[in-house]
Amino acid sequence: MLLVMGLGMTATGWWRTAPVLARAGFRVIAFDNRGVGRSSRPPGPYSVTQMADDCIAVLDAAGESSAHVYGISLGGMIAQELVLRHPARVRSLVLGATTPGGRRAVPLADDVRAFFERRGDMPAEEAVWASVPYNYGPQTRERHAERIGEDVAQRLRFPIEPDGYRAQLAAALDHSALDRLPTVAHPTLVVHGDADVMVPPGNGELLAGAIPGAELLLLPGAGHLFPTDAPDADERVADFLLRTSSPTVHRTTERTPS
């Protein structure tokens, strides 16, 4: 199981998800995308194509010929490009809180886009806290602040630098896959919170409609970081994967591309 994290986040963002999938019997591989955390920081801007090829490097380093791929946000865009470029390396897809991109994608609200653009100029801790209203649904912000605090502590283990953030943002803004998605023949689950303001939920509906046979899981009240807003979400992801595949039991590991 290859986990691909989103914009400006590292493998620590999977801290809730990885144990759930490991308990279900999957070998879980989480890594830091280029530009952040423990991975290298080549000059940007980056492309989703480059970042998809990084995933192949991670699988090669882990000795895996193929994997189930679970991507959130930018990670979901990378997962789309991965299955389109390297279909034989992908067993199934989980596309979380993400978009097919392109002209037919549901656009961000102007204030959200403006936040994305100025976030790169903020110090790391300020940026993480400033992202809270955009990342979480209202119920979590009002009733479960401790969950947000736990997430923030994980994210600040490896603070994100401005250049890496901007290089990844360029990749996200340039992503466009909708017209190619009908060629995907893999079992696919699209997961989206219906209160997501970072990536409007209409994008999840577009994805599910474009990929033949894809299932759509809409999570009531959940925002962009739905594993925190909807604690049972990853159990439902595991159920989907077990229903559509036969996982091999191994240990949980982390990798970083060279």
N, C-alpha and C positions, 0 to 999 in steps of 0.2 A: 504494500500500500504506500504510494508516494504522495506525500502531502506538500502542496505548493501554496505558499502564503502570499498575502496581498501586499499592496503598496505600502512601503515604509515600515514593514513589519518583518520580524525574523521567525525562525522556527519555534521560538518560545511562544508565539501566538497560538500554537497547537496544543498548549499544555492541558487543556480540557479534553481535547479530541483524541489525542494519541493513546491514552490509557484505555478509552472505550473500545477503540479498534483493536488494540492489542489483546484485550480480554476476549474479543470475538474470534481471535485466532489468526490475525494478520501480522506479518512482519511489517512494522511501521517505520518508514524512512522519512524524516523531516530534515529540511536543509534551509540554509539562508540563501535567498536569491542574490545574484550579483549586485554589488553596490551597498550591501547592508550586512550588519552582524559580523560573522567570522569569515565571510567570503571575500574574494578580491574586489577591488573597486576600480575597474577599468573606466576610462573616460566615457562619459555619455555623449549624446542621448543613447538609451538602449532601445531595442525593438523586442516585441513579443516573440519574434522568430528566434532571436539570439537566446532569449530566456527559455524557450522551449528546448532548444538544443542543449542548454545547460542541464535540463532535466535528464536528457539522454546520458550526459556525462556522469550524473549522479547514479543513474541505474547501472551504468557500466562499472563504476567504482564499487558499487554494492554487489556486483556479480549477478544482477537480475536481468534476464532477457526481456521481461515485461512486467507490468504492474497495474493494479487498479490505481487510478489517479483521482485525487480529491483536491480541487483548487477553490480558493475563496477570493473573490474580488479580482484584483490583477492576477492572482494565482489561477482563477477560473478562466481568464483570457489565455493565459499561458497553456492551460490544460487543453483548451480548444485547439490551439495551434499545434500542440504536441500530437494530438490524435490525428489531425489533418496531415501533418508532415511525416509522422512515424506511426501509422496505424497498427503495425504489428507489435509495437512495444507497449500498447495499451490494452488492458483486459476489459475495463469498464470505466465509466466516468461519473464523478459527482461534481457538479458545477454549482458552487454556492455563491449567492450574493454577487452575481456577475452579469456581464452583458455581452451580446454578440458584436457590439460596436457598429460603426458605420452610420450612414445617414438615416436608417430606419430605427435606430436605437432610441429608446425613450431618454431624452436629454436630462441632465442635471438642472435643478433650479439654479438661478443666477447666483444666489448667495452661497450655495454649496460649492459651485465651481470656483467662486472667488476665494473660499476658504482653502480649497485644494491648492490654489496658486500661491497664497500667502503663507501656507503652512511650512513650506520649505525654508522660509526665512526665520522661523521661530527656533529658539533653543529646544533641545529634545524633550525635556520634561514639560515645558510649557506647551509644546505641540501635542503631546499625548493627552494632557488634561483638556486642552482646547478642542480636541477631537471628540470628547465624550458626548456632546449633544448630537453629533452626527453619526456616531457609531452604535449607540444603544437606543432601544425603544423606551418610551416614556415610563412604562411600568418598572423597568429595571432601574432607571434613574431615580424614580420616586421611592421605590420599596426595597431595592436590593443594591444599595451603594457598595456593600462589602464585596460583591462580585466584581464591580468595576475596579475597586481598589486592588483586588487580587490580579486582575488583568494588567493594570498599570505597573505593578511591581514586576511582572514577568517581562513586559515590554521594555522597561528601563534597565534590564540586565545587560542589554546590548544597544545603547542609544543610537538612533539613526542620525547620520550626518547629512547636511543640506545637499551636497552634490549627488549623493546616491539617491536621495529622495527625488530630486528633480529629474535625474536620468531615468528612474523607473516611471515617473509620471509621464514623461514623453512617450514611453512604450504604451502605457494605458490609453493615452489620448489618441494614439495612432492605430489602435486595434480595430480591425474590421474583418469579420468572419462569416456574417450571416448567409451570404450567397453560397458559401462552400459547405455549410453544416449539413445539408441534406445528404451528403456522401458518407456521413458518420454512420457506421453499422454496429456500434458497440452499445451494450446496455448502458443507459444514461439516466441519472437522477438529477433533476434541477431543484435546488433548495433555495428559497428566498423568504425573507421576512416581509410581511405586508406593510410594515412601518419603516422600511429601509429608505432613508433619504439620500444616502451616498450613491446607491445604484437603485433607481426606482424599480419597484417590483414588476412593472410591465416588461422589463428586460428579461426577467426570468420566464415570463409567458412567451416572449418571442423565441427564446432559446428552446423551450420545450416544444414549441410548434414547428421549429425548423429541423430538429433532429428526429428522424423516424423512430417511433416507439418510445420516445423519452417520457419519463414520468415527472410530474411537477408536484413538489411539496411546498405549499405556502404556509408559513408559520404565523398565526395571528398574533399581532402585537410585537413581533420581533423586529429589531432593526438590522443594521448591517452586520454586526458581530453576533449572529444568531446563536452560535454555541453557548454564549453567555446569557442571552435573553431567553432562550428556549432550551433548558438543560437536557431535555430528552431528544433534541434534534440529532445528535450523533448516534444515539441508540437506534433511531429510525434509519439513519444512513447505514449503520452496520447491518440492520435487518435487510435492507435492500441488497447490499453486497452479498450477504449470505444466501439470499434467495436467488441471486443471478450468477453465483460463482461457487467454486470450491476452494476456499483459502488454504494455504499451507501455513502451518504454525511455525513461527520463528521468533527471535527476540526483537525488541524494539531498538532501533538505532537512529543516530543522527549523522548526516553527511553535510559537507560543505564543498561546493565546486571549487576547483583550483583556478 
